[in-house]
């Protein structure tokens, strides 16, 4: 799943936006940390049921590669910053210049980023950087 933040995403959550909360992060630029100040679009008060602690951040999901895990197009995922993952965890990973949401598996000679959509193939790479683990998801129903 590619990650991208659209202007209407910010408008869609405007009713729960405050000066405090988790940063709603824009698209990931190559070579920049995901939480670079210029990537923060806004701050969102996250419902407790969606997860989220200090240091976590929010990304908007683009695509349907995780639909069978209940993560749909335009959902918001709450991401806990960490640079490693256990097999089977849902992570945000940087592959080349693109951030993606997938299940993480460390294989003998590569990393497999597995979509939760039977119509899509896994990404097999030796060059994936884990940016964080997905700890929550929420969506705007309007």
Buried (B, 14 or more C-beta within 10 A) or exposed (E): BEBBBBEEBBEBBEEEBEEEBBBBBBBBEEEEEBBEEEBBBBBBBBEEEBBBEEEBBBBBBBBBBBBEBEBBBBBBBBBBBEEEBEEEBBBBBBBEEBBBBBBBBEEEEBBBBBBBBEEBEBBBEEEBEBBBBBBBBBBBEE
